[in-house]
Amino acid sequence: MNVVRYLATVATRAPLWLATTIVFFLTASVGIAEVSVNSEISPKSGHVDDLFLFTVTIEGARNAPPPALTDDSDFEVSLLGPRTSISIVNGVMNSRISYVYHLTPRREGNLRTPKATVTVEGKAMAVIPLEVPVGASHLKNNPTGKQDGDLLFLRQTVSPTSAYEGQQVVHTLSLYTRVDLSELAIEEPTNDGVWQETIADNQRSIRAVNRIDYTSVESIKALFPLRSGSISIPARKLKAKIPDQRAIDNSFSFDPFSDHFFQQFLNRTELKPVSVTSNELTLDVKPLPPMTDEQRRSSPPVAIVGPTSIRVDYPLEAVNTGETKTISVEVTSEGNLNTLKTIPLNVPPRFKVYEERPEVKTDRRNGKLVTRKTFTYSLLSLSPGLTRIPGAKLTYFNTQTDSYETISTSDVAFPVRGQDLSASNAQPATAPQVQDNQSSTATVPTMQPLPIAPPLDYAEPGIIERVSSYVSVQLALLVLATVCGVGCIALVATHKKPARDSKEVSATALNDVTSIKDLEAFVRHIIASKLSRVSENSTMDELRSRVTAALPDKNLALSISSLLDDIEVFSYGRHPADADGAVQTLKERLALILMQWRR
């Protein structure tokens, strides 16, 4: 994968012909995902004066022409442009080509998006038109009296209009204006029954409404209904000041005492207050079905509603007793994670667990608010042994299947080495002894008199003292370090085992293996001779953990771990019908592993 990333980086900086060659090499070395075509529209409902974004996405194709759109009697269509993205996941290349269109409704009613047909590699693929409910125009009367369209208006929408309790609903408050605004103020009424989070604020764009260009300023929030039933979203009111066009159109004034006389020379424009009110909305909220006792044990007090995932992350290296192992559990969801305070871990009692404050990050994905909440635990090990912690579980409500689902992480496993420290913490403290003759009314004790030592006897300095007076401490330490270094080198050379020829081990000793038990002993001997911190008497879990942590080649580590799993199944599980054939198959796999390990 590092080679693929390097080539992809070079391809972005190389000339066109070289980039084409590298991309061809990449597509030849990795798999290509299956081609599929789908479409989506945003928002999914609206009014006749709204603008809709219609997106046709082709996945898995190296290149694809723009789709052919037909049956556009319900909408006016204009192409905004394509968007392309390429990613490689697990050796499979995924490409996405999205064509985005602006759709303007021609009428109100249940409209249908245009039919899109895409031709990829000679094969025509079509998407089913989407149905879009479009209501009548909701624009208020012109507040300024202009006949050529409103100078400004306010509108709010929610998507979807019907949701489950706790499901995220996207609320958009849009201000459309054709004039400059001053002293802008928007009333923020309380939304009873919903919890809200900000997705984006002050998003500006140019939009056409009834063929008139407006500057659009949007505020987007995520609403999470807290109860079922009908929830009313009240109208929003905006107050601002706009230029007074009638004052600008006044004729020139010659009266020096008139206000308009000075405004003409100072180029000042009179402002007048204006107020606009948005539409009201109603949100239909459906109640959640009841949970079972098993689901309630792995769910927060308020259920999480919407797409949710969970994963665990921790270093694989072994730790010593008295050291800590950090474990992180990350939950990503479109639902409300504020009530998720902790993720329980079934940690063995020989650990002390310290939980840190959760870290919360938010992001915008596909127009929705996505929250990532990370729970970090520090495990202090008190006794040695192989540790296995069951994966963390979390229950959420899936709005696609209308049911609860329980997801879990992988198990956490790592070895702990060193001395047992749990017993040292259990020593009882001894109370000081109190003499019997002391009474409760004893006075405060005072310091005992200092003892007087006998006179010191004079002694002649020895040979070491005389030599130390002439030799500095630094020189003595240098000589001592040199002597210790030479001694260590001699000790290592004396006890160093002769290196074994890997070719002799793989060709000669492996041929003498005839049973599963001999093969297990042979594999244990090979791993213990090549890796440190394990021995031939180590458990299978310790061998697998050490192989995974010590070998940089993850494919080789996976092959060795898989071989250990099969040996353990054949040794302690059900014996195969053809034991000799199974031994021969495992020997062939081991021979290939030894050839790869020798490189």
CORHUJO-V503441 format. One line per field, one symbol per residue. ss: DSSP state (~ for helix, > for strand, _ for the rest). psi: psi as a letter, one per 20 degrees, with the letter a starting at -180 (. if undefined). burial: # if it has 9 or more other ideal C-beta (glycine too) atoms within 8 Angstrom, else .. A space follows every 50 residues. Layout:
BEGIN
ss: ???
psi: ???
burial: ???
END
This chain:
BEGIN
ss: _~~~~~~~~~~~~__~~~~~~~~~~~~~~_>>___>>>>>>>__>>>___ >>>>>>>>>________>>>____>>>>>>>>>>>>>>>__>>>>>>>>> >>>>>___>>>>__>>>>>>__>>>>>___>>>>>_______________ _>>>>>>>>__>>>___>>>>>>>>>>____>>>>>_______>>>>>>> >>>>>>>>>__>>>>>>>>>>>>>>___>>>>>___>>>>>>>_~~~~__ ________~~~~~~~~____>>>>>>>___>>>>>>______~~~~~___ ___>>__>>>>>>>____>>___>>>>>>>>>>_________________ >>>>>___>>>>>>>__>>>>>>>>>>>>>>___>>>>>___>>>>>>__ __>>>>>>___>>>>>>______~~~________________________ ____________~~~~~~~~__~~~~~~~~~~~~~~~~~~~~~~~_____ _~~~~~~~~~~~___~~~~~~~~~~~~~~~_________~~~~~~~~~~~ ___~~~~~~~~~~~~~~~~~~~______~~~~~~~~~~~~~~~~~~~__
psi: hhgghghhghhiirrghhhggghhgghhirrpqqpqprqqqprirbrijr pqpppopopipgqprqqoprlkhhqpppphrrppqpqopljpppqpoppp qpppqhrranrpqqppppoolipppqqpqqpopparpjprqoiijqikqq hqrpqqqqpriprrpiqppoppopppqjrpqqlppppnqpnpjqpqqpgq qlpqrpqppkkppqppoqppqppopirrappporqqppprpqpohhhhiq rppjoijqhhghhhhilqpqqqqqpqprrqqppppqqqqqqrhghhhkqr hpqpprpqqqqqpqqiqqqqpirqppppopppqiaojhinhroppmpqij qppoprpqppqqrppkjrppppppppppoophqrrppopqqqqpprpoih ilrqqpqqrrqppqqpraqoihhhijpqppqqqpqhiprikqrpqrpqqp qoqrqpppqqqahghhhhhhpqhghghggghgggghggghgghgjpqppq ohhhghhghhhipirhghhghgggggghhhqrjqrijqrhhhggghghhh phohgghhgghhghghghghgibpqqgngghgggghhghhghghghhi.
burial: ...#..##.##......##..##.###..#..#.#.#.#.###.####.# ###########.....#.#..#.##.#.#........#...######### #####.....##########....###.##.#.##..#...###.....# #########.#.################..#....#....#..#.##### ..#...###..#.############.....#.#..#########..##.. ..#......#####....###..#####..###.##.#..#...##.##. ..####.#.#.#.#...####..##############..#..#.#.#... #.##...#.#.#.#...#################.##.#.##.######. ...####.#..#######..##............................ ...............#.........#........................ .#.###..##..#..#.###########..#..#...#..#########. #....##.###.#########.......#..##..##.#########..
END
